[in-house]
Amino acid sequence: MRYPTLILSAICLVLTAGAASAEKRVAFVVGNGAYKNVAPLPNPSVDAKAIAATLRNVGFEVVEGSNLTRDKMTERLLDFGKKAQGADVALFFYAGHGIAISGTNYLLPIDADIKSEMDVKLGAAINIDLTLEQTMGDAKVKLVFLDACRDNPFAAKIKSNSATRSVNVQTGLAEMKSGEGTLIAFATGPGQTALDGQEGNNSPFTRALLANLTQPGVEIQQAMTKVRAQVNEETNKGQLPWGHTNLIGTVYLNGAPAPGAMAAATPAAGASQASDVELEFWRSIKESNKPEELNAYLSNYPNGQFRSLALSRIASLESGPKPDATRNLSAGIDPATFKEEANQTTEDQIGLDKGQRRDVQRRLTGLGFDTKATGQFDQATRGVITRWQAARGYPKSGYLNKLQHKALLTEIVAAAPTASSDEERPKRRAPSASQAQSQPQAQPQPQRQHSNPGPDPAGAGRFIGGVVGGMLR
């Protein structure tokens, strides 16, 4: 008879629900968008309200806020810190502007007016590391979600007012490591920017969290794999969430599955059937030309069903074109290219017109850094430029300077750009003022195949398989 099994499953569900309700769960949820000194963001307050409502539905006590000044944010954080003492689960969600300076991340209240690095260090912004340590330090499980990887709105001011001009002001947020019992998730990879979404809607990252984070019976790391796949697909692989975890047990935000259900879902010993989550992840990256995305699959599924296929594709990508069609990318490149940072000012000094911007976009696409040749350097193109810089070992900013632009022009692209203007046709002609060095002739190669970057003089090798590193390693 099936009745005893059904009764046992029902009892397990009741016990699971009771255990979840007995847990002390506290969340800090804030969205800042109505900035007073920089362009406002339309969606963070919408994101925060949706996340707060979702968490309350699964038993969280939520300390919530929207468009908070420095003083108001401090008040909310003090309240959260008190309530999170001894919590079973403490969750931190922030949407809005965040900045990274010299490898340290900061959140921006709406009244932030940052003109220099000193303003940041004297308290105009909220130090994330210190905040998490002080508010969530003794919680058993700590979950951190940062939808704050937008362009740094104060970058130009900070750089121009730096006494030494050596301050490292990053695009997006810097990498963070998690302590024991902690999961940290970013909307996109370190040093990259994330989309805010259409006005009045949720950002892609928040929308994916809402869809997957509190699914009944889904473990948090499985949920984050789904989040990663959803954002990757929704943004046409333009945004890939990143994270780091040191969780030491399974975490369910909406009830663990009953033992009977778990047994039914578990393959027999020796079976190699892939789970739905793994299949979804693999489908989202199986045709990728980016080794870091394939390495992300291997990090999440070291013994996965598609491990051999992933390894084979990575080997193919990293081998690059045939030796007779390759060269050392560092040959003939000014060593200063690997040190000089780029920003809006240095890019303006190049004087690129719309056709030359299209040329840059086509060259990046030919090298495997896919972007649309619109002639405008929008947010998506900035992210692609950042990835190209990281892969070559140049300082990452999403903007070009004269040396980086010259280096890009000297690269042999795997597929010749579509010739829609005279400067793109393979004719001998005098170089223009902004194109001091023309592109060398190359043998035709298969579409979207990577060039071999050769030696790695400035750490480009650390990027491959490491910048994104997998949603949850």
C-alpha positions in Angstrom: 0.0 0.0 0.0 1.1 3.6 -0.7 -0.7 5.2 2.2 2.1 4.7 4.8 4.6 6.3 2.4 2.3 9.2 1.7 1.6 9.7 5.5 5.3 9.5 6.2 6.1 12.1 3.5 3.4 14.4 4.9 4.8 14.1 8.4 8.3 14.9 7.1 7.0 18.0 5.2 5.3 19.2 8.4 8.5 18.7 10.4 10.5 20.5 7.8 8.1 23.4 7.7 8.2 23.5 11.5 12.0 23.5 11.6 12.1 26.3 9.1 9.7 28.5 11.0 11.7 27.9 14.2 14.8 29.3 12.6 15.8 32.9 13.3 16.0 34.5 9.9 16.9 38.2 9.5 17.5 40.2 6.3 18.8 43.6 5.4 17.2 44.8 2.1 18.0 48.3 0.7 17.7 49.8 -2.8 19.3 53.2 -3.5 18.5 55.0 -6.7 17.5 58.6 -6.1 21.0 59.9 -6.0 21.4 63.7 -5.5 24.9 64.3 -7.0 25.0 61.7 -9.9 22.5 60.4 -12.4 19.7 58.5 -10.6 19.0 54.8 -11.1 15.3 54.0 -11.7 15.0 50.4 -10.5 16.9 49.7 -7.2 13.9 50.7 -4.9 11.7 48.4 -7.1 14.2 45.6 -6.7 14.4 46.0 -2.9 10.7 46.0 -2.4 10.2 42.8 -4.4 13.1 41.0 -2.6 11.8 42.1 0.8 8.3 40.8 0.1 9.7 37.5 -1.2 11.8 37.0 1.9 9.0 37.8 4.3 6.9 35.1 2.6 9.5 32.5 3.7 9.9 33.6 7.3 12.5 36.4 7.3 12.3 39.4 9.5 13.3 42.2 7.1 15.0 45.5 7.8 14.0 47.4 4.7 14.9 50.7 3.2 14.8 52.7 -0.1 16.8 55.8 -1.2 18.6 56.1 2.1 21.1 58.9 3.1 24.3 58.0 4.9 22.7 58.6 8.3 19.6 56.5 7.5 21.7 53.7 6.1 23.7 53.6 9.3 20.5 53.5 11.4 19.2 50.5 9.4 22.5 48.7 9.6 22.6 49.1 13.4 19.1 47.8 13.6 20.0 44.8 11.3 23.1 44.1 13.3 21.2 43.8 16.6 18.5 41.6 15.1 21.0 39.4 13.3 22.9 38.4 16.5 22.7 34.7 16.9 20.6 34.3 13.7 20.4 31.0 11.9 20.3 32.8 8.6 21.3 36.4 8.0 20.8 37.8 4.5 22.1 41.1 3.0 20.7 42.5 -0.3 21.7 45.8 -1.8 20.8 47.3 -5.1 22.2 50.7 -6.2 25.6 52.3 -6.9 28.7 50.7 -5.5 32.3 51.5 -6.1 35.7 49.7 -5.8 38.8 51.6 -4.8 42.1 49.8 -4.4 40.4 46.5 -4.1 37.9 47.5 -1.4 34.2 47.7 -2.2 31.9 50.5 -0.9 28.1 51.1 -1.1 26.8 54.6 -1.9 24.1 56.4 0.0 22.0 58.7 -2.1 23.6 61.8 -0.6 27.2 60.7 -1.4 29.3 63.4 -3.0 32.7 61.9 -3.5 35.5 64.0 -4.9 38.5 62.1 -3.8 39.7 58.8 -2.3 39.9 60.5 1.1 36.2 61.3 1.0 35.5 57.6 0.7 37.9 56.5 3.5 36.5 59.2 5.8 33.0 57.8 5.6 31.1 59.2 2.6 30.6 55.6 1.5 29.8 52.4 3.3 32.7 49.8 3.5 31.1 46.5 2.6 33.6 44.2 4.2 33.5 46.1 7.5 29.7 46.3 7.4 29.2 42.5 6.8 31.7 41.7 9.6 29.9 44.0 12.1 26.3 43.1 11.3 26.4 39.4 10.3 29.5 38.2 12.1 28.0 35.6 14.4 25.1 34.4 12.2 25.3 30.7 11.4 24.6 31.2 7.7 25.4 34.5 5.9 24.0 35.2 2.4 25.1 38.3 0.6 23.6 39.5 -2.7 25.0 42.7 -4.4 23.2 44.1 -7.3 25.6 47.1 -7.3 28.0 46.5 -10.2 27.2 49.6 -12.2 29.7 52.0 -13.6 31.4 54.1 -10.9 29.8 57.5 -11.2 32.5 59.3 -9.3 35.5 57.6 -11.0 36.6 60.7 -13.0 36.5 63.0 -10.0 38.4 60.6 -7.8 41.1 60.1 -10.4 41.5 63.8 -11.2 41.7 64.8 -7.5 44.2 62.1 -6.5 47.5 63.6 -5.4 49.5 60.7 -6.9 47.2 59.7 -9.7 48.0 56.1 -8.8 44.8 55.4 -7.0 43.1 52.3 -8.5 39.5 53.1 -9.2 37.7 50.1 -10.7 34.8 49.6 -13.0 32.1 47.6 -11.2 33.0 45.9 -7.9 36.2 44.1 -6.8 36.4 40.4 -6.0 35.5 39.4 -2.4 36.2 36.2 -0.6 33.7 34.6 1.7 34.4 33.3 5.3 33.0 30.1 6.8 29.3 29.7 6.4 29.1 32.5 3.8 27.8 32.9 0.3 28.5 36.1 -1.7 26.8 36.7 -5.0 27.4 39.6 -7.4 25.2 40.6 -10.4 28.3 40.1 -12.6 32.0 39.3 -12.6 34.6 41.4 -10.7 35.5 44.6 -12.5 32.5 44.3 -14.8 29.2 46.2 -15.0 25.7 44.9 -14.7 22.4 46.1 -16.3 19.8 48.0 -14.4 17.0 46.9 -16.6 14.1 48.8 -18.1 12.7 51.6 -16.0 10.1 50.4 -13.5 11.1 46.8 -13.8 13.6 44.6 -11.9 17.2 44.3 -13.0 18.1 40.9 -14.7 19.9 39.8 -11.6 17.1 40.6 -9.2 14.5 39.1 -11.5 16.5 35.9 -11.5 16.8 35.9 -7.7 13.0 36.4 -7.4 12.4 33.5 -9.7 14.7 31.0 -8.1 15.8 31.9 -4.6 12.8 30.7 -2.7 11.6 27.8 -4.9 10.2 25.1 -2.6 12.8 22.4 -1.8 15.6 23.9 -3.8 19.0 24.2 -2.1 20.6 27.6 -2.3 23.6 26.6 -4.4 21.3 25.0 -6.9 19.1 28.1 -6.9 22.2 30.3 -7.7 23.1 28.0 -10.6 19.7 28.7 -12.0 20.1 32.4 -11.4 23.4 32.4 -13.3 21.9 30.5 -16.2 18.8 32.8 -16.4 20.8 36.1 -16.4 23.3 34.7 -18.9 20.5 33.8 -21.3 18.4 36.9 -20.7 21.3 39.2 -21.5 22.6 37.2 -24.5 25.7 36.2 -22.5 26.5 39.9 -21.8 26.2 39.5 -18.1 27.3 36.5 -16.0 26.7 36.6 -12.2 29.7 35.6 -10.1 30.1 34.5 -6.5 32.1 32.8 -3.9 30.9 30.4 -1.2 32.2 28.7 1.9 28.9 27.2 3.0 29.5 24.0 5.0 26.1 22.5 4.8 22.9 22.6 2.7 20.7 25.7 2.9 17.0 25.8 2.0 15.1 29.1 2.1 11.7 27.4 1.5 11.8 24.0 3.0 14.0 21.0 2.3 12.4 18.2 0.2 11.0 15.3 2.1 13.3 12.3 2.4 11.1 10.2 0.1 11.2 12.9 -2.5 15.0 13.2 -2.2 15.4 9.4 -2.6 13.2 9.4 -5.7 15.1 12.3 -7.2 18.5 10.7 -6.5 19.9 8.4 -9.3 20.9 4.9 -8.5 24.5 4.2 -7.5 26.7 4.5 -10.6 24.2 6.3 -12.6 25.5 9.3 -14.6 22.2 11.1 -15.4 22.6 14.9 -15.3 20.2 16.9 -13.1 17.8 19.4 -14.6 19.9 22.2 -13.1 23.1 20.8 -14.6 21.5 20.4 -18.0 20.2 24.0 -17.8 23.7 25.3 -16.9 25.4 23.3 -19.7 22.9 24.4 -22.4 23.6 28.0 -21.5 27.3 27.8 -22.0 28.0 24.7 -24.2 28.6 26.8 -27.4 30.5 29.6 -25.6 33.9 30.8 -26.9 34.9 32.0 -23.4 37.0 29.5 -21.4 36.0 31.1 -18.2 32.3 30.2 -18.7 33.2 26.5 -19.4 35.5 26.5 -16.4 32.5 27.8 -14.4 30.6 24.6 -15.3 33.6 22.5 -14.2 33.8 24.4 -10.9 30.1 23.7 -10.2 30.1 20.1 -11.5 33.7 18.7 -11.2 32.3 15.2 -12.0 29.5 16.4 -14.2 27.9 14.6 -17.2 29.5 17.0 -19.7 33.0 17.2 -18.0 34.9 15.7 -20.9 33.1 17.9 -23.5 33.9 21.0 -21.4 37.6 20.1 -21.1 37.8 19.3 -24.8 36.2 22.6 -25.8 38.5 24.6 -23.4 41.6 22.9 -24.9 40.4 23.8 -28.4 39.8 27.4 -27.5 43.1 27.8 -25.6 45.1 26.2 -28.5 43.9 29.1 -30.7 44.5 29.3 -34.5 47.2 27.2 -36.2 50.8 28.3 -35.7 51.2 29.7 -39.2 48.4 32.2 -38.6 49.4 33.3 -35.1 51.9 35.6 -33.6 53.0 36.9 -30.2 50.4 39.5 -29.2 53.0 41.3 -27.0 55.4 41.7 -29.9 55.7 45.3 -31.0 53.5 46.5 -28.2 54.7 49.3 -26.0 55.3 47.9 -22.4 53.6 51.0 -21.1 50.3 49.5 -22.5 50.3 47.1 -19.6 50.5 49.9 -17.0 48.7 53.0 -18.3 45.1 53.1 -17.2 42.3 54.4 -19.5 39.3 56.5 -18.8 36.8 58.7 -20.7 39.4 61.5 -21.1 42.1 59.2 -22.6 39.5 57.7 -25.0 38.3 61.2 -26.1 41.9 62.0 -26.9 42.0 59.3 -29.5 39.3 61.1 -31.4 37.4 58.1 -32.7 34.5 58.8 -35.1 31.5 56.6 -35.4 33.1 54.5 -38.2 36.3 53.9 -36.1 34.2 52.9 -33.1 32.4 50.4 -35.3 35.9 49.1 -36.4 36.8 48.7 -32.7 33.6 46.7 -32.1 34.1 44.5 -35.1 37.7 43.8 -34.2 36.7 42.8 -30.6 34.0 40.5 -32.1 36.5 38.9 -34.4 38.8 38.2 -31.4 35.9 36.4 -29.7 34.7 39.3 -27.5 31.2 39.5 -29.0 29.6 42.9 -29.3 27.3 44.7 -31.8 28.9 47.1 -34.2 26.7 50.1 -33.6 29.4 52.8 -33.5 28.3 53.7 -30.0 30.2 52.5 -26.9 27.2 51.6 -24.8 27.2 49.7 -21.5 27.5 46.3 -23.2 30.5 47.4 -25.3 32.2 48.8 -22.1 31.8 45.4 -20.6 33.4 43.7 -23.7 36.3 46.2 -23.7 36.8 45.3 -20.0 37.0 41.6 -20.8 39.4 42.2 -23.6 41.6 44.3 -21.3 41.6 41.6 -18.6 42.5 38.9 -21.1 45.5 40.9 -22.4 46.7 42.0 -19.0 45.9 45.7 -19.5 44.4 47.8 -16.6 40.6 47.1 -16.7 38.4 50.2 -17.0 36.1 49.6 -20.0 37.7 52.7 -21.8 40.6 52.9 -24.2 43.7 55.0 -24.4 46.0 55.5 -27.4 48.3 52.7 -26.5 45.5 50.1 -26.0 43.8 51.3 -29.2 47.1 50.9 -31.1 47.6 47.4 -29.6 44.0 46.4 -30.7 44.7 47.5 -34.2 47.9 45.3 -34.4 46.0 42.1 -33.3 45.2 39.6 -36.0 41.5 38.9 -35.7 40.3 35.4 -36.3 37.7 36.5 -38.9 38.2 39.7 -40.9 35.7 42.4 -40.0 32.9 43.1 -42.4 34.2 45.9 -44.8 31.5 48.6 -44.6 33.9 51.5 -44.8 37.1 52.3 -46.7 39.3 52.0 -43.7 38.2 48.4 -43.3 39.1 47.2 -46.8 42.4 45.4 -47.3 44.0 48.1 -49.5 47.4 49.7 -49.1 46.8 53.4 -48.1 48.4 56.0 -45.9 47.3 55.6 -42.2 45.1 58.3 -40.8 46.1 60.3 -37.8 44.1 58.2 -35.4 45.2 54.9 -37.0 49.0 55.2 -36.9 49.3 51.5 -37.5 47.1 49.5 -39.9 46.0 45.9 -39.3 48.4 43.3 -40.7 47.2 40.9 -43.5 46.0 37.6 -42.1 44.9 34.3 -43.5 41.1 33.7 -43.3 40.2 31.8 -40.2 37.0 30.2 -38.9 34.4 32.6 -37.5 34.8 33.7 -33.8 37.9 31.7 -33.2 40.2 33.1 -30.5 43.7 34.4 -31.3 46.5 32.8 -29.2 47.6 35.5 -26.7 51.1 34.1 -26.5 53.1 35.0 -23.4 51.3 36.5 -20.5 53.5 39.5 -19.5 51.0 41.1 -17.2 49.0 38.2 -15.7 46.4 37.7 -18.6 46.7 34.0 -17.9 45.2 34.5 -14.5 42.0 35.7 -16.2 41.3 32.6 -18.2 39.1 30.4 -16.2 39.5 32.6 -13.2 37.8 36.0 -13.5 34.3 34.7 -13.4 35.5 31.5 -11.7 32.1 29.9 -11.5 29.0 31.1 -9.7 29.7 29.0 -6.6 33.1 27.5 -6.3 
